[in-house]
Amino acid sequence: MKNRLITLTALFAIWAVPLRAHAQGKVGVININAAIAGTSEGKKAIADLQTKYAPRQEELVRLQKEIQGIQDQLGKQPSTLSDDEQRRLSRDLEDKQRILKRSTDDAQSDFNADRDDAIRRIGQKMVRILGDYAPQNGYALVIDATQVPIYYAAKEVDLTGELVKRYDAANPVAEAGTTPKPATPPASKPATKPQ
């Protein structure tokens, strides 16, 4: 407990020094996940992932239908099936259920890895843009609304939309068959005090 108190006191002291130096600065809020998903590159990444994983999803749906068909057959016709046929269908059902579970887990794991990679790639660029934007516009602190419980934030301090615009300007997404041209970020607006 004593170590924890010392650590918290030290962290507060480290935070307090820079905050006092920027006491006149504004506080901003961003939903980084919404910002990443709202960029043109984020939307394209989501669409690309959906396209990439559509065949696997279709295969899983097909396998689920096969399992349902076997279950229906075992449930509706138990008296008309021989014991050997019931055992064969039961083994087939267990095999297909095992394959479905493994395939579902693998597809989900692969999808999550690809999604996380896209989020990390876009997020790194977003943080650089935020790092340029915040000091240019008088922000002493910008916090992620999804990580810290925020009970109230004025609309004026939400930077998500502005950063999406700046991200898209700095990282244009190529249309099919064209090469993207890097753009310069728009000039920053003068800092205004929220009311």
C-alpha distance (Angstrom), angle and dihedral (degrees) to the residues before:
residue distance angle dihedral
M1 . . .
K2 3.79 . .
N3 3.83 91.4 .
R4 3.77 90.6 49.2
L5 3.82 91.2 51.4
I6 3.81 91.4 49.3
T7 3.81 90.9 48.6
L8 3.80 93.1 48.6
T9 3.82 91.1 47.4
A10 3.81 90.9 50.5
L11 3.81 92.1 48.2
F12 3.80 91.2 49.1
A13 3.81 90.6 50.1
I14 3.80 91.0 50.3
W15 3.82 91.1 49.2
A16 3.79 94.9 42.9
V17 3.81 95.6 57.9
P18 3.82 96.0 59.9
L19 3.80 91.7 39.7
R20 3.81 91.7 53.7
A21 3.80 89.3 50.0
H22 3.81 88.7 55.8
A23 3.79 97.2 35.1
Q24 3.80 90.5 138.1
G25 3.82 92.3 52.7
K26 3.75 124.6 109.2
V27 3.78 128.5 -116.2
G28 3.79 118.2 -127.4
V29 3.78 133.5 -167.9
I30 3.79 127.6 -148.6
N31 3.78 133.9 -179.6
I32 3.79 95.7 -144.8
N33 3.82 94.2 -170.9
A34 3.80 92.0 52.4
A35 3.80 89.9 45.3
I36 3.82 92.4 52.1
A37 3.81 92.4 46.0
G38 3.81 91.4 45.1
T39 3.80 95.8 57.4
S40 3.79 119.9 96.4
E41 3.80 88.5 -118.8
G42 3.80 90.7 50.5
K43 3.80 92.3 50.2
K44 3.81 90.2 48.4
A45 3.82 91.2 48.8
I46 3.81 90.5 52.3
A47 3.81 91.6 48.6
D48 3.81 91.1 47.2
L49 3.81 91.0 51.1
Q50 3.79 91.6 49.3
T51 3.81 90.3 50.7
K52 3.80 92.8 45.8
Y53 3.80 94.3 50.1
A54 3.83 98.7 38.3
P55 3.84 93.8 92.9
R56 3.79 91.3 51.0
Q57 3.79 90.4 48.3
E58 3.80 90.5 50.8
E59 3.82 90.1 50.5
L60 3.80 90.8 51.5
V61 3.82 91.0 49.8
R62 3.82 90.1 49.4
L63 3.81 90.6 50.7
Q64 3.81 91.3 48.4
K65 3.81 89.7 53.2
E66 3.81 90.7 50.8
I67 3.81 90.1 51.1
Q68 3.80 91.0 48.3
G69 3.83 89.8 49.9
I70 3.80 92.1 52.8
Q71 3.80 91.5 46.1
D72 3.80 90.1 50.4
Q73 3.79 91.1 48.6
L74 3.80 92.3 50.0
G75 3.80 92.4 44.8
K76 3.81 99.3 45.0
Q77 3.78 102.0 36.6
P78 3.81 107.6 34.8
S79 3.80 94.2 129.1
T80 3.82 95.1 47.4
L81 3.82 94.5 50.1
S82 3.78 121.2 84.4
D83 3.80 118.5 -122.8
D84 3.81 89.9 -108.4
E85 3.80 91.6 50.8
Q86 3.83 91.4 48.4
R87 3.83 90.9 50.5
R88 3.82 91.1 47.1
L89 3.81 92.0 49.6
S90 3.82 91.3 45.7
R91 3.83 91.3 52.1
D92 3.79 90.4 45.6
L93 3.81 89.5 50.0
E94 3.82 92.6 50.2
D95 3.82 91.4 47.4
K96 3.80 93.0 49.7
Q97 3.82 91.9 46.2
R98 3.82 90.0 51.4
I99 3.81 90.9 48.1
L100 3.82 90.8 47.3
K101 3.81 92.5 51.3
R102 3.80 92.9 47.1
S103 3.81 92.8 45.0
T104 3.80 92.0 47.1
D105 3.80 92.0 49.3
D106 3.82 91.9 47.0
A107 3.81 93.4 47.3
Q108 3.81 91.8 47.5
S109 3.80 92.0 47.9
D110 3.81 92.6 48.5
F111 3.81 91.9 45.7
N112 3.82 91.9 49.2
A113 3.82 91.4 49.5
D114 3.82 92.2 50.0
R115 3.82 91.8 44.6
D116 3.81 92.4 48.2
D117 3.80 90.3 49.0
A118 3.82 91.0 52.9
I119 3.81 91.8 46.5
R120 3.80 91.4 49.1
R121 3.82 92.8 47.8
I122 3.81 94.2 47.9
G123 3.81 92.6 38.3
Q124 3.80 92.5 57.2
K125 3.80 90.4 54.9
M126 3.81 91.0 44.8
V127 3.81 91.7 53.2
R128 3.83 90.5 51.9
I129 3.80 90.5 52.0
L130 3.81 90.4 46.9
G131 3.81 89.3 48.9
D132 3.81 89.7 56.5
Y133 3.81 96.4 39.8
A134 3.81 100.0 48.9
P135 3.82 100.2 58.5
Q136 3.82 92.4 38.7
N137 3.78 89.2 57.1
G138 3.81 99.6 41.5
Y139 3.80 100.2 -101.4
A140 3.79 114.3 151.9
L141 3.81 92.7 179.9
V142 3.80 134.9 20.7
I143 3.80 117.9 -176.3
D144 3.78 132.4 -170.3
A145 3.79 108.7 -115.1
T146 3.80 91.2 -150.8
Q147 3.81 94.8 55.6
V148 3.80 102.5 42.9
P149 3.78 122.4 46.7
I150 3.79 105.6 -112.5
Y151 3.76 116.1 -172.5
Y152 3.76 96.7 -174.7
A153 3.79 134.9 8.5
A154 3.78 124.9 169.8
K155 3.79 114.3 -122.7
E156 3.77 89.9 -118.0
V157 3.82 93.1 65.5
D158 3.83 95.0 53.8
L159 3.79 104.3 104.2
T160 3.82 97.4 178.1
G161 3.82 97.7 102.9
E162 3.80 94.5 43.3
L163 3.79 92.2 50.1
V164 3.81 92.0 48.5
K165 3.83 88.5 54.9
R166 3.80 91.9 48.2
Y167 3.79 92.3 45.8
D168 3.80 92.1 51.5
A169 3.80 90.6 48.1
A170 3.81 91.8 50.5
N171 3.83 95.7 40.4
P172 3.80 110.1 35.3
V173 3.78 116.2 -169.9
A174 3.78 115.2 -128.9
E175 3.75 118.3 -119.2
A176 3.81 114.6 -128.7
G177 3.82 108.2 -67.9
T178 3.82 97.1 8.7
T179 3.77 133.1 101.0
P180 3.81 117.1 -124.1
K181 3.78 117.9 -118.6
P182 3.80 115.7 -144.6
A183 3.75 110.5 -117.7
T184 3.74 129.6 -153.7
P185 3.79 115.1 -115.9
P186 3.79 115.2 -104.8
A187 3.78 117.5 -97.0
S188 3.76 111.3 -89.8
K189 3.74 120.6 -105.8
P190 3.78 117.7 -119.1
A191 3.78 112.8 -93.9
T192 3.78 115.0 -96.2
K193 3.74 127.8 -167.4
P194 3.80 115.6 -117.7
Q195 3.78 112.4 -122.5
